[in-house]
Amino acid sequence: MITPTKDTIKNWFKDLQDSICDGLETLDGQSHFVEDQWERPQGGGGRTRTLKNGDLIEKGGVNFSAVFGPTPTKILEALKLQESDFFATGVSIVLHPKNPWVPIIHMNVRYFEMDNGVWWFGGGIDLTPHIIIPEQAVLFHLSLKKVCDSHNPSYYEEFKPWADDYFYLGHRKETRGIGGIFFDRLSEKEQISKSDRWEFVKDVGSLFVPIYTEAVTDLREKEWSDEDKKWQEIRRGRYVEFNLVHDKGTKFGLDTDGRTESILVSMPPQAQWHYDFKSENQQHKQTQSLLKKGIDWINY
């Protein structure tokens, strides 16, 4: 396989944004993405596409960016890197559905390199149901494992716990949702080339529309109550807490002078916070009980 260049990776990510937006417009069936092109003063830019008030998606964002320039001191210190110019490109997605039974989904695939030869891939997919349906969680993880296993039998076993640890609200002692896979700083190692890593990242990116279509098909028309909507907005509040307190991608974007509107497009349209809230609804209580690390969803 030919070793991918940064231009090859960047152009594939741009095409991925196009194909995902086309697929999501078809899936939603009502609304269309609006594009906002932006430039980063220090170098590079991106395309932010947003969709709102759809039949399925209440608010969604699909971002592409390719930025470059001197590596900010905060990034050098945080990642323990030697001073050198950087290039970073990727696609990130967060969808907040209208129906409380339909889960939030997030995906990110990205590439980072420096002029001194350092490079790596990162990314992952995770699902955040407002109301956890175990059967759905099993199917979601089976789809991820299938893609992982097609590249390396150790990937799912490594990247699933990584997602459990990453998407964790330490101050709440709960996971953000049912997890998925997460990986970062994937570089070359024995018997795994840059081309191998790239083929895996491409397959993760291409999985997004099919895996979300599977997740929403039986739920988007399910009836919901005012109680369910309130619960959805409380769970959205937890999503906000994670993104603003713990998410490294948010911090990286802000520390590299990325476009704030694009970075925060992951925020939900509405969220609630109630002091010491405890639902008496059995489905909500079951969801709360399943927000923990280490659940073996494949064999649940």
C-alpha positions in Angstrom: 0.0 0.0 0.0 1.1 3.5 -0.7 1.9 5.6 2.3 -0.6 8.4 2.5 0.5 12.1 2.4 -1.1 14.8 4.5 -2.8 16.1 1.3 -4.2 12.6 0.6 -5.6 12.4 4.1 -7.0 16.0 4.0 -8.8 15.4 0.7 -10.3 12.1 1.9 -11.6 13.8 5.0 -13.2 16.5 2.9 -14.9 13.8 0.8 -16.0 12.0 4.0 -17.7 15.2 5.2 -19.6 15.4 1.9 -20.7 11.8 2.0 -21.8 11.9 5.6 -23.8 15.1 5.1 -25.5 13.6 2.1 -26.3 10.4 4.0 -27.6 12.3 7.0 -29.9 14.6 4.9 -31.4 11.4 3.4 -31.8 9.9 6.8 -33.4 13.0 8.3 -35.7 13.5 5.3 -36.5 17.1 6.1 -33.7 19.5 6.8 -30.5 20.3 4.9 -27.0 21.3 6.0 -25.9 24.9 5.9 -22.2 25.5 5.3 -20.0 28.1 6.9 -16.4 28.3 5.5 -13.9 29.8 7.8 -10.2 30.6 7.9 -7.7 30.4 10.7 -5.5 33.5 10.8 -2.4 31.5 11.7 -2.9 29.0 8.9 -5.6 26.8 7.4 -9.3 26.7 8.0 -12.4 24.5 7.6 -16.0 24.0 6.7 -18.6 23.8 9.4 -22.0 22.4 8.3 -25.0 22.5 10.6 -28.5 21.1 10.4 -31.4 22.1 12.7 -35.1 21.4 13.3 -35.1 18.2 11.2 -37.5 15.4 11.4 -34.9 13.3 13.2 -32.1 15.7 14.1 -32.9 18.6 16.3 -29.3 20.0 16.0 -26.3 18.5 14.3 -22.9 19.6 13.2 -20.4 18.0 10.7 -17.0 19.7 10.8 -14.0 19.5 8.5 -10.8 21.3 9.3 -7.2 21.4 8.1 -5.0 23.8 10.1 -1.3 24.4 10.3 1.4 26.7 11.6 3.6 27.1 14.7 2.6 24.7 17.4 1.2 26.6 20.4 3.2 26.4 23.6 0.2 24.9 25.4 0.0 22.0 23.0 3.8 21.4 23.1 3.7 21.2 26.9 0.5 19.2 27.1 1.7 16.6 24.6 5.4 16.7 25.6 6.5 17.6 22.1 9.6 19.4 20.7 9.0 22.7 19.1 8.1 22.4 15.4 5.3 23.5 13.1 2.2 21.3 13.0 -0.5 20.2 10.6 -3.8 18.8 11.8 -6.9 17.7 9.8 -10.0 15.8 10.6 -13.8 15.4 10.6 -15.9 15.6 13.8 -19.6 15.1 14.2 -22.2 15.4 16.9 -25.9 14.8 16.4 -28.6 15.7 18.9 -31.9 14.0 18.0 -35.4 15.4 18.6 -36.9 12.2 20.0 -35.6 11.3 23.5 -35.5 7.6 22.6 -33.0 8.3 19.9 -29.4 8.5 21.1 -26.8 11.3 20.7 -23.9 10.1 18.5 -20.4 11.5 18.2 -17.6 10.6 15.8 -14.1 12.0 15.2 -11.4 10.9 12.9 -8.2 13.0 12.7 -4.6 13.2 11.7 -1.7 15.2 13.2 1.8 15.7 12.1 4.8 17.9 12.7 7.7 19.1 10.5 10.1 17.1 12.7 8.6 13.8 11.6 6.1 13.2 14.4 2.7 11.9 13.3 -0.3 10.0 14.5 -4.0 9.3 13.9 -6.8 9.5 16.4 -10.6 9.3 16.7 -13.4 7.0 17.5 -17.2 6.7 17.7 -19.4 6.6 20.8 -23.1 6.5 21.5 -24.9 8.5 24.2 -28.5 7.2 24.7 -30.8 9.3 26.9 -32.6 6.0 27.6 -30.3 3.0 27.3 -31.8 0.0 25.5 -29.3 -2.9 26.1 -30.2 -4.6 22.8 -29.2 -1.5 20.9 -26.0 -1.2 22.8 -25.1 -4.8 21.9 -25.7 -4.1 18.1 -23.7 -0.9 18.3 -20.7 -2.6 19.8 -20.9 -5.6 17.5 -20.7 -3.3 14.5 -17.6 -1.5 16.0 -16.0 -4.8 16.8 -16.5 -6.1 13.3 -14.6 -3.1 11.8 -11.9 -3.4 14.4 -11.4 -7.1 13.9 -11.1 -6.7 10.1 -7.9 -4.7 10.8 -6.4 -6.1 14.0 -7.8 -8.6 16.5 -6.5 -6.5 19.4 -8.1 -3.2 18.3 -11.6 -3.6 19.9 -10.2 -5.1 23.1 -7.9 -2.1 23.4 -10.1 0.7 22.1 -13.3 -0.2 23.9 -11.8 0.3 27.4 -10.1 3.4 26.2 -13.5 4.8 25.3 -14.9 3.9 28.7 -12.0 5.7 30.4 -12.1 8.7 28.0 -15.8 9.4 27.9 -16.1 9.4 31.7 -17.4 12.3 33.9 -15.1 11.9 36.9 -17.0 14.5 38.9 -20.2 12.6 38.4 -18.7 9.1 38.6 -20.6 8.1 35.5 -19.8 7.4 31.8 -21.2 9.7 29.2 -23.2 6.9 27.5 -22.5 3.4 26.4 -19.1 4.2 25.0 -17.8 2.8 21.8 -14.2 2.9 20.6 -11.6 5.6 21.2 -8.0 5.8 20.0 -5.3 8.4 19.9 -1.6 8.9 18.9 -1.7 5.8 16.7 1.6 5.8 14.9 3.8 3.2 13.2 4.8 0.2 15.2 6.0 -3.3 14.6 4.1 -4.9 11.7 1.6 -1.9 11.6 2.4 0.7 9.0 1.1 4.2 8.5 -0.9 2.8 5.6 -2.4 0.2 7.9 -3.5 2.8 10.4 -4.9 5.0 7.6 -7.1 2.1 6.2 -8.5 1.5 9.7 -9.3 5.2 10.2 -11.0 5.3 6.8 -13.2 2.3 7.7 -14.2 4.0 11.0 -15.2 7.1 9.2 -17.2 5.2 6.6 -19.1 3.4 9.3 -20.8 6.5 10.7 -23.9 6.7 8.5 -24.7 3.0 8.5 -24.2 2.6 12.3 -26.4 5.6 13.1 -29.0 4.5 10.6 -29.1 1.1 12.5 -29.3 2.9 15.8 -32.3 5.1 14.9 -34.4 3.0 12.6 -36.7 1.4 15.3 -36.8 4.4 17.6 -37.3 7.6 15.7 -41.1 7.2 15.6 -41.4 5.9 19.2 -43.8 8.0 21.3 -42.4 10.0 24.2 -43.7 12.0 27.1 -42.9 15.3 28.7 -41.1 13.4 31.4 -38.9 11.7 28.7 -38.2 15.2 27.2 -37.2 16.6 30.6 -34.9 13.6 31.1 -33.4 14.0 27.7 -32.5 17.6 28.5 -31.0 16.6 31.8 -28.8 14.0 30.1 -27.9 16.7 27.6 -26.6 18.7 30.5 -24.2 15.9 31.3 -23.0 16.0 27.7 -22.3 19.7 28.0 -20.4 19.1 31.3 -18.2 16.5 29.6 -17.4 18.6 26.5 -16.5 21.7 28.5 -14.7 20.1 31.4 -13.0 16.9 30.0 -13.0 16.8 26.2 -9.4 17.1 24.9 -10.6 17.9 21.4 -12.4 21.0 22.7 -9.3 22.1 24.6 -7.0 21.4 21.5 -9.3 23.5 19.3 -9.4 26.4 21.7 -5.7 26.2 22.5 -4.8 26.4 18.8 -7.1 29.4 18.2 -9.6 27.3 16.3 -13.0 28.8 15.4 -15.0 28.9 18.6 -18.4 28.5 16.9 -17.2 25.4 15.2 -15.6 23.9 18.3 -18.8 24.4 20.3 -21.2 23.2 17.6 -21.4 20.0 19.7 -23.5 21.8 22.3 -27.2 20.7 22.4 -30.0 23.2 21.5 -31.5 22.9 25.0 -30.3 21.4 28.3 -31.4 21.4 31.9 -29.7 21.2 35.3 -31.7 20.4 38.5 -30.2 20.3 41.9 -29.7 16.6 43.0 -32.2 15.4 40.4 -33.3 11.7 40.8 -35.9 10.3 38.4 -38.4 7.8 39.7 -39.0 6.5 36.2 -37.8 2.8 36.0 -36.3 3.2 32.5 -34.5 6.3 33.5 -33.2 4.6 36.7 -32.0 1.6 34.6 -30.1 4.0 32.3 -28.5 5.6 35.3 -27.4 2.2 36.6 -25.7 1.3 33.3 -23.6 4.5 33.1 -20.5 2.7 34.3 -17.2 1.5 32.9 -16.4 -2.1 32.0 -19.7 -3.4 30.7 -19.1 -6.2 28.2 -21.8 -5.2 25.7 -20.8 -7.9 23.2 -21.8 -10.6 25.7 -24.5 -8.7 27.6 
